[in-house]
Amino acid sequence: MLTRGRAGTFVAVLIGTFIVTTFLLLLTSGRPRVPDRFAGSAAVVQSPAPANRPDEFAEPVPWPAETVASLVERLRAVPGVTGVTVDRDFYAQPVLDGRAVADSIHGHAWHGTGQAGAVVDRDLGVAVGDSMTLLTGAGPQQWLVTGHTDWPGVHLPEAAAGRLAPGARAISVDGTADPVALQAAVGADGTVLTGEERGLAEPRSDARTRWIGMQILTATAAVAGFACVFLVASTSAYEVNQRRREIGLLRAVGATPRQVRAMLYRSALMLGAVASAVGVLLGSLAAVPLAAVLVAAGLEPAGYTVRWDPGVLAAALAVGPVLSLAGTMTAARRVSRVGPLEALRVAELEQRAMSRVRWAFGSVAGAAAVTAGAAAAASGDMREFGTYALLGAMALIAAFALLAPAVVPALIRMLLAPLSGVITTLARESARTAVRRTASTAAPVLFTVAFAVFVTGTVQTSNAAFDSERAATVPAGQILVPDGTPGLHDGVAPEAPLDTTAYLGRRAVTVIGDERVAQGTALVAGTETERVASVPGPVIVTFDDGSTETLRVTGTAPPGPFTSGLIVARDTVRKHDPSALAPAAYPAPDSAPGPGARKAAPADLARQIEAEDDRLIGVFTLLLLAVSAGAGAITVANTLLMTARHRRSDYRALRLAGATRGQVLRAVALETTLAVAIGSLLGGTAGLIAIAGSARSLSAQTGQDVPVLVSWPVLAATVLTCLLLAVGAATIPAARLVRRQSPAGLAT
């Protein structure tokens, strides 16, 4: 039966299950999606995979024109094949009303018969028969719109698409041919994909977007899971401690400790099961609109939807009962051993605020935090650094929460030392008499403030570390940067360095085409310096059109604002990659920039280089804050509402002692403020220690001093929110209870 005393635990389990269900569904829904242009194909033949790591999202090695022609003939000869079309992907961005359409940058080949113009997405709003400007790598081009399609992007005739994308990476096959026969015809030149495997032919930009979204969702789910464990377990344990009088009555009528524990365990499992069912239902409903938000925020590619996996729902359904039982077990073992008379005492003085189990778990969590911090400092990879930093912060917050009762009495004396008076005395003695209650009230505040400090502080500290590195390589003077486009075309920056991808063997590397590099030569940069230096003689480079060139390495590239593996002649890049664009141009020309470009200050280039990453980090920060601060703030109110009902006898005692209703409420408000202050102080300290560890790790990796930064507005807003919720949740029920206690009722 869901009584008022158990409603708090029910709410905590429901919220925890709701969060876990939502993020588990979002995580498991992130699978490759078959591109629209391949949806009706029986199979897709993909060019050889690169030798890069999967998280580098390198495009497959392109086929040269002669290989494409050979593959088309071989595939057409396979029995059951009714059609073979070469997929070509190139840069083509419409210009409407003088501005580039930011969300339409891809062009493809149109394989319809007799098509002489451009077939465009009908959502662009360009009528058939109208002329439209398309930005390409070589500059603007005029095209007549001759058709509409529901597919995104612009579709040009095969001949024009072949000029803009001479290399190819995918061939679509129609018909009923046997996949084994198709693979035999393709041989070692590619891989045949059928069914859901066709999703592997998705653009690498979509794969990278999905991977970033999965990393962000994984980290958020980790925080959500930690919040669920932390808050549900603490609330369940607190609820058991609040039932000491009920347990005392059971012990007085002959119940054994084992029977008491069995009763509490059954209660936890039943309550957890019901709360989980509600939480899973609400979490499933919330995942659908949140998936759309992730797509709109750029954390998931277009077409991302929630996939209903029964295994995920079953796992989420089991979370509530397990956590509710886990939170109950330790407290149940302790209270079941309490004697009947001790449990029935109206006034309880906790003899020992810290149990041996609490000391042990707190020490283990502290050791885990130190270990994770050392691992973060020693990691050479930023992904590993982020993982270790987050794990270390979680362990540190858990250690502070577990060990808090040991320092709560000292903090009470310190925080209330400047105050005096009857109200202060009442608040101080009430908090000191029930240290565990004070620590339990402060725990969700500690969690909320610690994560607010750590998340926002880590982002600011990391940005400060990398901003200085960016600024050191940015040129002086006014520059030209893209305006709603992925780069600058030759029409606005005919001499700017071009950015493309090439292959050393089968390993993709970033290549910059610079006019200052002579034809037939190359400069090595970044991590390629050691790799290329170990290869004697010239290097063979495969470019975006599938053709190869032998280049002579003449030296090492100087540092610049753009990362690359090789720097070659600009004309070499343009010859092999008609869609190559320039990231920026400096110095900017005196004339007004054309469509797709704008003039900017040097600092803008530093920001634009990492603009997308910074935006994603901002979204990540908001998600983490929403999960941690939201769950923590709700638990603050929930815990105090649970406390208020069990403190009726305290309020009655104060009224019998002569305290007015106003004095009782002021004492409750001050004690609640004290608990929030303790939680904020401990949480802020834990967050600062975690940020300081991250700053030291970043200093070791970047070789420069990294300041420890804290977002004081976020910290102030978090503490103020917790304070308002806590005081409201404590004083409103107290006011109702005090109002009901008439003088006659008090006398009895």
C-alpha positions in Angstrom: 0.0 0.0 0.0 1.4 3.5 -1.0 1.2 5.5 2.3 2.4 9.1 2.6 5.5 7.8 4.3 6.4 5.7 1.3 5.4 8.2 -1.4 8.8 9.9 -1.3 10.5 6.6 -2.2 8.0 6.0 -4.9 8.7 9.4 -6.5 12.5 8.8 -6.3 12.2 5.4 -8.0 9.8 6.7 -10.6 12.1 9.6 -11.5 15.2 7.4 -11.6 13.5 4.8 -13.8 12.1 7.6 -16.1 15.6 9.0 -16.7 17.2 5.6 -17.2 14.4 4.4 -19.7 14.6 7.6 -21.7 18.3 7.5 -22.2 18.6 3.8 -22.7 16.0 4.0 -25.5 17.8 6.9 -27.1 21.2 5.2 -26.9 20.1 1.9 -28.4 18.3 3.7 -31.2 21.5 5.1 -32.7 22.0 2.7 -35.6 23.1 3.4 -39.2 20.2 4.3 -41.4 19.9 3.3 -45.0 20.2 6.6 -47.1 17.1 7.6 -49.0 18.7 7.2 -52.4 19.5 3.5 -51.6 16.2 2.7 -49.9 14.8 1.0 -53.1 18.1 -0.7 -54.1 18.5 -4.5 -53.7 22.2 -4.0 -52.9 24.9 -1.4 -52.6 28.5 -2.0 -53.6 30.9 0.0 -51.5 34.5 0.8 -52.3 37.3 -0.6 -50.1 37.2 0.5 -46.5 40.1 2.7 -45.2 42.7 1.6 -42.7 41.8 4.3 -40.3 40.3 3.8 -36.8 36.5 3.6 -36.9 36.2 6.8 -34.8 38.1 8.8 -37.5 35.1 8.4 -39.9 37.2 8.3 -43.0 35.4 7.9 -46.3 36.1 4.6 -48.2 38.9 4.7 -50.7 37.4 5.9 -54.0 37.5 4.0 -57.2 39.1 5.6 -60.2 37.0 6.1 -63.4 38.3 2.9 -65.1 37.5 0.8 -62.1 34.0 2.2 -61.9 33.4 1.4 -65.6 34.7 -2.1 -65.1 32.5 -2.7 -62.0 29.4 -1.5 -63.8 30.0 -3.9 -66.7 30.7 -6.8 -64.3 27.6 -6.2 -62.2 25.3 -5.8 -65.2 26.4 -9.3 -66.3 25.2 -10.9 -63.1 21.9 -12.8 -63.6 19.0 -11.1 -61.9 20.5 -7.5 -62.1 18.0 -5.1 -63.7 19.8 -1.8 -63.1 23.2 -0.5 -62.0 23.7 3.2 -61.1 26.9 4.9 -59.9 26.4 7.1 -56.8 28.2 10.4 -56.9 28.3 12.8 -54.0 29.7 16.3 -54.5 29.3 19.9 -53.1 26.4 21.8 -54.6 24.7 24.4 -52.5 21.7 26.5 -53.7 21.7 30.3 -53.3 18.3 31.8 -52.6 17.7 35.6 -52.1 21.5 36.2 -52.1 22.3 33.7 -49.3 23.4 30.1 -49.4 20.9 27.5 -48.1 22.8 26.3 -45.0 21.1 22.9 -44.7 21.4 21.8 -48.4 25.0 21.2 -49.4 25.0 17.8 -51.1 24.6 17.1 -54.8 24.0 13.7 -56.4 23.7 12.3 -59.9 20.2 12.0 -61.4 19.8 8.9 -63.5 16.5 9.7 -65.1 16.3 9.6 -68.9 16.4 12.9 -70.9 17.3 15.0 -67.8 19.1 18.2 -68.9 18.7 20.4 -65.8 18.7 20.2 -62.1 16.2 18.2 -60.0 15.8 19.8 -56.6 14.1 19.2 -53.3 10.6 20.6 -53.6 11.0 22.1 -50.1 13.5 24.6 -51.5 10.5 26.4 -53.0 12.1 26.9 -56.5 9.6 26.4 -59.3 10.2 24.2 -62.3 11.5 26.4 -65.1 13.2 28.9 -62.9 17.0 29.5 -62.9 18.9 28.8 -59.7 22.5 29.6 -58.6 24.5 26.6 -57.3 27.7 27.1 -55.4 30.4 24.5 -56.3 34.0 24.2 -55.5 35.0 26.1 -58.7 32.5 28.9 -58.0 28.8 29.8 -58.7 27.0 28.0 -61.6 23.6 28.7 -63.1 21.2 25.8 -63.5 17.7 25.5 -64.8 15.3 23.6 -62.5 13.6 20.9 -64.5 12.1 18.8 -61.8 11.2 18.2 -58.2 11.9 15.3 -55.8 11.3 14.5 -52.2 14.9 13.6 -51.7 17.1 16.2 -50.0 19.8 18.0 -52.0 20.3 18.8 -55.6 20.5 16.2 -58.4 22.3 16.9 -61.6 22.6 14.9 -64.9 25.1 12.1 -64.9 27.7 13.9 -67.1 27.7 17.0 -64.9 27.8 14.9 -61.7 30.8 13.0 -63.2 32.7 16.2 -63.7 32.0 17.4 -60.1 32.7 14.0 -58.6 35.0 12.0 -60.9 35.7 9.4 -58.2 33.0 7.1 -56.8 32.5 5.2 -53.6 29.2 3.4 -54.1 27.2 1.7 -56.8 23.5 0.9 -56.5 22.2 -2.4 -57.8 18.6 -3.2 -58.6 17.0 -6.6 -59.2 16.9 -10.0 -57.6 20.6 -11.1 -58.0 22.2 -13.4 -55.5 24.4 -11.4 -53.1 27.0 -14.1 -53.3 27.1 -13.8 -57.1 27.4 -10.0 -56.8 30.3 -10.3 -54.4 32.0 -12.8 -56.8 31.7 -10.3 -59.6 33.0 -7.4 -57.5 35.9 -9.4 -56.1 38.4 -7.5 -54.0 37.3 -4.1 -55.5 34.5 -3.6 -53.0 31.9 -5.0 -50.6 28.3 -5.9 -51.3 25.8 -4.6 -48.8 22.3 -5.8 -48.6 19.3 -5.3 -46.2 20.1 -3.3 -43.1 23.8 -3.4 -44.0 23.1 -0.8 -46.6 23.1 1.7 -43.7 26.9 1.4 -43.7 26.9 3.4 -46.9 25.6 6.4 -45.1 27.6 9.6 -45.4 30.5 9.8 -43.0 29.2 13.1 -41.7 26.0 11.3 -40.6 28.1 8.6 -39.0 30.2 11.2 -37.2 27.1 13.1 -36.0 25.6 9.9 -34.7 28.9 8.9 -32.9 29.1 12.4 -31.3 25.4 12.0 -30.2 26.1 8.6 -28.8 29.1 9.9 -26.8 27.1 12.7 -25.4 24.1 10.4 -24.7 26.5 7.8 -23.1 28.0 10.4 -20.8 24.6 11.8 -19.9 23.3 8.3 -19.3 26.2 7.6 -17.0 25.4 10.7 -15.0 21.7 9.8 -15.1 22.5 6.3 -13.9 24.7 7.7 -11.1 21.9 10.1 -10.2 19.5 7.2 -10.2 21.6 5.0 -7.9 22.7 7.9 -5.7 19.3 9.5 -5.2 17.1 6.3 -5.1 19.4 4.5 -2.8 19.7 7.5 -0.4 16.0 8.1 -0.4 15.2 4.4 0.2 17.6 4.3 3.1 16.2 7.5 4.5 12.7 6.2 4.3 13.7 3.0 6.2 15.3 5.2 9.0 12.1 7.2 9.2 10.1 4.0 10.0 12.0 3.4 13.3 8.9 3.8 15.4 6.9 1.4 13.2 9.7 -1.1 13.4 9.9 -0.7 17.2 6.2 -1.6 17.4 6.8 -4.7 15.4 9.7 -5.6 17.6 7.7 -5.0 20.7 5.0 -7.5 19.6 7.6 -10.2 18.9 8.9 -9.7 15.4 12.4 -11.0 14.9 15.1 -8.9 13.1 14.9 -11.4 10.2 11.1 -10.9 9.9 11.6 -7.1 9.9 14.2 -7.2 7.2 12.0 -9.6 5.1 9.1 -7.1 5.4 11.2 -4.2 4.4 12.7 -6.1 1.4 9.2 -7.1 0.2 8.0 -3.6 0.6 11.0 -2.2 -1.4 10.5 -4.7 -4.2 6.8 -4.1 -4.6 7.1 -0.3 -4.4 10.0 -0.4 -6.9 8.1 -2.6 -9.3 5.0 -0.3 -9.4 7.2 2.9 -9.6 9.3 1.3 -12.4 6.2 0.5 -14.4 5.1 4.1 -14.3 8.6 5.4 -14.9 9.1 3.1 -18.0 5.8 4.3 -19.5 6.6 8.0 -19.0 10.2 7.5 -20.1 9.1 5.8 -23.3 6.7 8.6 -24.1 9.4 11.3 -23.4 12.0 9.6 -25.6 10.0 10.4 -28.8 10.0 14.2 -28.5 13.6 14.2 -27.1 14.8 12.3 -30.2 13.4 15.1 -32.4 15.2 17.6 -30.2 18.5 15.7 -30.6 18.1 15.8 -34.4 17.3 19.6 -34.3 20.4 20.2 -32.1 22.6 18.3 -34.5 23.4 15.5 -32.1 21.8 12.9 -34.4 21.4 12.7 -38.2 18.2 13.3 -40.0 15.9 10.2 -39.9 16.9 9.3 -36.3 13.9 7.8 -34.5 13.3 5.8 -31.3 13.5 2.1 -31.7 11.4 0.0 -29.3 13.6 -2.7 -28.0 11.9 -5.1 -25.6 15.2 -6.0 -23.9 15.8 -2.3 -23.1 12.4 -1.8 -21.6 12.8 -5.0 -19.6 16.2 -3.8 -18.2 14.7 -0.4 -17.4 11.8 -2.1 -15.6 14.2 -4.0 -13.4 16.1 -0.9 -12.4 13.6 0.4 -9.9 13.1 -2.8 -7.8 16.9 -3.5 -7.7 17.8 0.0 -6.7 15.0 0.3 -4.2 16.1 -3.0 -2.6 19.8 -2.0 -2.7 19.0 1.2 -0.9 16.9 -0.5 1.7 19.3 -3.4 2.5 22.0 -1.6 4.6 19.5 0.6 6.5 17.2 -2.4 7.1 20.0 -4.5 8.6 20.8 -1.6 11.0 17.3 -0.7 12.1 16.2 -4.3 12.5 18.7 -4.8 15.2 17.4 -1.8 17.2 15.6 -2.8 20.4 11.9 -2.1 20.8 12.3 0.4 23.6 15.1 2.3 21.8 13.0 2.5 18.6 9.9 3.7 20.4 11.6 6.6 22.1 10.0 9.9 20.9 13.3 11.7 21.0 16.2 9.9 19.4 19.8 10.8 19.8 22.0 9.2 17.2 24.9 7.6 19.1 27.0 7.1 16.0 26.6 9.2 12.8 29.0 7.0 10.9 28.8 3.3 10.7 31.7 1.0 9.8 30.0 0.2 6.4 29.7 3.9 5.6 33.4 4.5 6.5 34.4 1.6 4.3 32.4 2.6 1.2 33.3 6.2 1.6 37.0 5.3 1.7 36.7 3.1 -1.3 35.0 5.9 -3.3 37.7 8.3 -2.3 40.4 5.9 -3.4 38.5 5.4 -6.7 38.4 9.2 -7.2 42.2 9.5 -6.7 42.8 6.6 -9.1 40.6 8.0 -11.8 42.3 11.4 -11.4 45.7 9.8 -11.9 44.5 8.0 -14.9 43.1 11.2 -16.4 46.5 12.9 -15.9 48.4 10.0 -17.5 46.0 9.7 -20.5 47.2 10.9 -23.8 43.8 10.9 -25.5 41.1 13.5 -24.9 38.4 10.9 -25.0 40.1 8.9 -22.3 40.7 12.1 -20.4 37.0 12.9 -20.4 36.0 9.4 -19.4 38.4 9.3 -16.4 37.5 12.9 -15.4 33.8 12.0 -15.3 34.4 8.8 -13.4 36.6 10.6 -10.9 34.0 13.3 -10.3 31.3 10.7 -9.7 33.5 8.8 -7.2 34.5 12.0 -5.4 30.9 13.1 -5.1 30.0 9.6 -3.7 32.8 9.8 -1.2 31.8 13.3 0.0 28.2 12.1 0.4 29.1 9.0 2.3 31.6 10.7 4.6 29.4 13.8 5.1 28.0 12.8 8.6 31.6 12.8 10.0 32.0 16.6 9.3 28.3 17.7 9.6 28.6 18.6 13.4 31.7 20.8 12.7 30.0 22.5 9.8 26.9 23.2 11.9 29.0 25.0 14.5 31.0 26.9 11.9 28.0 28.1 9.8 25.8 29.1 12.8 28.6 30.6 14.9 27.9 34.2 13.7 24.2 33.9 14.7 22.6 33.9 18.1 19.1 33.7 19.6 16.4 31.2 20.4 15.7 30.3 16.7 19.4 29.7 16.1 19.7 27.5 19.1 16.6 25.4 18.1 17.9 24.9 14.5 21.5 24.1 15.7 20.4 21.5 18.4 17.8 19.9 16.0 20.4 19.5 13.3 23.1 18.2 15.7 20.7 15.8 17.4 19.9 14.1 14.0 23.1 14.3 12.1 22.0 11.5 9.7 18.8 13.4 8.9 20.8 16.5 8.2 23.3 14.7 6.0 20.4 13.0 4.1 18.8 16.3 3.5 22.1 17.8 2.3 22.9 14.8 0.1 20.8 15.8 -3.0 22.0 19.4 -2.6 25.6 18.1 -2.6 25.0 16.1 -5.7 23.3 18.9 -7.6 25.8 21.6 -6.7 28.8 19.3 -7.3 27.8 18.4 -10.8 26.8 22.0 -11.6 30.3 23.2 -10.6 32.1 20.3 -12.3 30.3 20.3 -15.6 30.3 24.0 -16.2 33.8 24.5 -14.7 35.3 21.7 -16.8 33.9 23.1 -20.0 35.3 26.6 -19.2 38.6 25.2 -18.1 39.0 23.1 -21.2 38.0 26.0 -23.5 40.6 28.2 -21.8 43.3 25.5 -22.4 42.6 25.2 -26.1 41.8 28.9 -26.8 45.4 29.8 -26.2 46.5 27.1 -28.6 44.2 28.4 -31.3 45.2 32.0 -30.8 48.9 31.2 -31.3 48.3 30.0 -34.9 45.7 32.5 -36.1 47.1 35.0 -38.6 47.0 38.8 -38.1 44.7 41.0 -40.2 41.2 40.7 -41.5 40.2 37.3 -42.8 37.5 35.8 -45.0 35.4 33.0 -43.5 32.4 30.9 -44.7 29.0 32.3 -44.3 26.4 29.5 -44.2 28.6 27.3 -46.3 31.0 24.4 -45.3 33.9 26.4 -46.9 34.9 29.0 -49.4 34.7 28.3 -53.2 37.1 29.6 -55.8 34.7 32.4 -56.8 35.4 34.3 -53.5 38.8 32.8 -52.6 40.7 31.7 -55.7 44.1 31.5 -53.9 43.1 30.3 -50.5 44.4 26.9 -49.3 42.0 24.0 -50.1 41.0 21.3 -47.8 40.5 17.7 -49.0 41.1 14.1 -48.1 43.7 11.8 -49.7 45.0 8.3 -48.9 48.5 7.0 -48.1 48.0 3.3 -49.0 44.5 2.8 -47.6 44.8 5.3 -44.7 43.0 8.6 -45.1 44.8 11.8 -44.2 43.8 15.4 -44.3 45.4 17.3 -47.1 45.8 21.1 -47.6 46.4 22.5 -51.1 48.6 25.5 -50.9 49.9 27.7 -53.7 53.3 28.1 -52.0 54.0 24.3 -52.5 55.6 23.3 -55.8 53.9 20.8 -58.1 55.0 17.2 -57.5 56.1 17.9 -53.9 54.6 17.7 -50.5 55.2 18.8 -46.9 54.3 16.6 -44.0 52.6 17.8 -40.9 51.2 16.6 -37.6 51.3 12.9 -36.9 52.2 12.2 -40.5 55.8 13.5 -39.9 57.0 10.3 -38.2 55.0 8.0 -40.5 56.1 9.5 -43.8 59.7 10.1 -42.6 60.0 6.3 -42.1 59.2 5.7 -45.7 62.2 6.0 -48.0 61.9 7.9 -51.3 58.7 9.5 -52.7 55.2 8.8 -51.4 52.2 7.5 -53.5 49.0 9.5 -52.7 45.5 8.5 -53.8 43.2 11.5 -54.3 39.5 11.9 -54.1 39.0 11.0 -57.7 40.6 7.6 -57.2 43.8 8.5 -59.2 47.3 8.4 -57.7 50.3 10.7 -57.9 53.8 10.2 -56.7 55.0 13.1 -54.6 58.4 14.0 -53.3 58.5 15.0 -49.6 60.6 18.1 -49.3 60.2 19.1 -45.6 58.0 19.6 -42.6 55.1 22.1 -42.7 55.1 25.1 -40.4 52.3 25.3 -37.7 49.1 26.8 -38.9 45.5 27.3 -37.9 44.3 24.2 -39.8 45.3 20.7 -39.0 46.5 18.5 -41.9 48.6 15.4 -42.6 50.1 16.6 -46.0 50.4 19.9 -47.7 50.6 19.8 -51.5 50.2 22.2 -54.4 46.8 23.9 -54.7 46.4 23.0 -58.4 46.9 19.3 -57.5 44.0 19.3 -55.1 41.7 21.2 -57.4 42.5 18.8 -60.3 41.6 15.7 -58.3 38.8 17.2 -56.1 36.4 19.6 -57.9 34.4 19.9 -54.6 37.3 21.0 -52.4 36.7 24.2 -50.4 38.9 26.5 -48.4 38.3 26.8 -44.7 39.3 30.5 -44.7 41.2 33.1 -46.7 43.7 35.5 -45.3 44.3 38.3 -45.7 40.8 39.1 -46.9 40.5 40.9 -50.3 39.5 44.6 -50.3 36.4 43.9 -52.4 33.1 42.9 -51.0 32.8 39.1 -50.5 30.4 37.1 -52.7 27.7 34.8 -51.5 28.9 32.2 -49.0 31.6 34.4 -47.4 32.0 37.2 -45.0 34.9 39.2 -43.5 35.8 38.7 -39.9 38.5 39.5 -37.3 41.3 37.0 -36.5 39.6 35.9 -33.3 36.6 34.8 -35.3 38.7 32.3 -37.2 39.9 30.8 -34.0 36.3 30.4 -32.8 35.1 29.2 -36.2 37.7 26.4 -36.4 36.1 24.8 -33.4 32.6 26.4 -33.6 30.7 23.2 -34.2 32.6 21.3 -31.4 32.0 24.3 -29.1 28.3 24.2 -30.0 28.0 20.5 -29.3 29.9 20.9 -26.0 27.3 23.6 -25.1 24.4 21.2 -25.8 26.2 18.5 -23.8 26.6 20.9 -20.9 22.9 21.7 -20.9 21.9 18.0 -21.1 24.2 17.1 -18.1 22.9 20.1 -16.1 19.3 19.3 -16.9 19.7 15.7 -15.8 21.8 16.2 -12.7 20.4 19.5 -11.5 16.8 18.5 -12.3 17.0 15.1 -10.6 18.8 16.6 -7.6 16.4 19.5 -7.2 13.4 17.3 -7.3 15.0 14.9 -4.7 15.7 17.9 -2.4 12.0 18.7 -2.3 11.1 15.1 -2.1 13.4 14.4 0.9 12.1 17.3 2.8 8.5 16.5 2.2 9.3 13.0 3.6 10.9 14.6 6.6 8.1 17.0 7.4 5.5 14.3 8.1 7.8 12.5 10.6 8.6 15.7 12.5 5.1 16.3 13.7 6.1 15.4 17.3 9.0 17.9 17.1 6.7 20.7 16.2 4.3 19.7 19.0 7.2 19.7 21.5 8.2 23.2 20.4 4.6 24.5 20.8 4.3 22.9 24.2 7.5 24.7 25.2 5.9 28.0 24.4 7.1 28.6 20.8 4.8 30.5 18.6 3.8 29.3 15.1 6.1 31.9 13.5 9.0 30.8 15.7 8.5 27.2 14.7 8.4 28.0 11.0 11.5 30.2 11.3 13.4 27.4 13.1 12.4 25.0 10.3 13.4 27.4 7.6 16.8 28.1 9.3 17.5 24.4 9.8 16.6 23.7 6.2 18.8 26.6 5.1 21.6 25.1 7.2 21.2 21.7 5.4 21.3 23.4 2.0 24.4 25.4 3.0 26.2 22.2 4.2 25.3 20.4 0.9 26.3 23.4 -1.1 29.6 23.7 0.7 30.5 20.0 0.4 29.2 19.8 -3.2 31.1 23.0 -4.2 34.3 21.6 -2.6 33.9 18.3 -4.4 33.3 20.0 -7.7 36.3 22.3 -7.3 38.6 19.4 -6.4 37.4 17.6 -9.6 38.0 20.7 -11.7 41.4 21.2 -10.2 42.3 17.7 -11.1 41.1 18.2 -14.7 43.1 21.4 -15.0 46.3 19.7 -13.9 45.7 16.9 -16.4 45.2 19.5 -19.2 48.3 21.3 -18.1 50.3 18.1 -18.5 48.8 17.5 -21.9 49.1 21.0 -23.4 52.3 22.0 -21.7 50.9 25.3 -20.4 49.3 26.6 -17.2 45.5 26.0 -17.3 43.4 28.1 -14.8 40.7 26.6 -12.7 37.5 28.4 -13.8 34.0 28.2 -12.2 30.8 29.5 -13.6 29.7 31.5 -10.7 26.3 32.5 -12.2 25.4 28.8 -12.7 26.6 28.0 -9.2 24.6 30.8 -7.6 21.4 29.9 -9.6 21.8 26.2 -8.6 22.2 26.9 -4.9 19.3 29.5 -5.0 17.1 27.0 -6.7 17.9 24.3 -4.2 17.3 26.7 -1.3 13.9 27.9 -2.6 12.7 24.4 -3.2 14.0 23.1 0.1 12.6 25.9 2.2 9.3 25.7 0.4 9.1 21.9 0.8 10.0 22.1 4.5 7.9 25.1 5.7 4.7 24.6 3.7 3.9 21.2 5.3 5.2 22.5 8.6 2.8 25.4 8.5 -0.1 23.0 7.8 0.9 20.8 10.7 1.3 23.6 13.1 -1.9 25.2 12.1 -3.8 21.9 12.9 -2.3 21.7 16.4 -4.8 23.6 18.5 -3.9 24.5 22.1 -6.3 21.8 23.4 -4.7 19.3 21.1 -1.3 20.3 22.3 -2.3 19.7 25.9 -3.2 16.1 25.1 
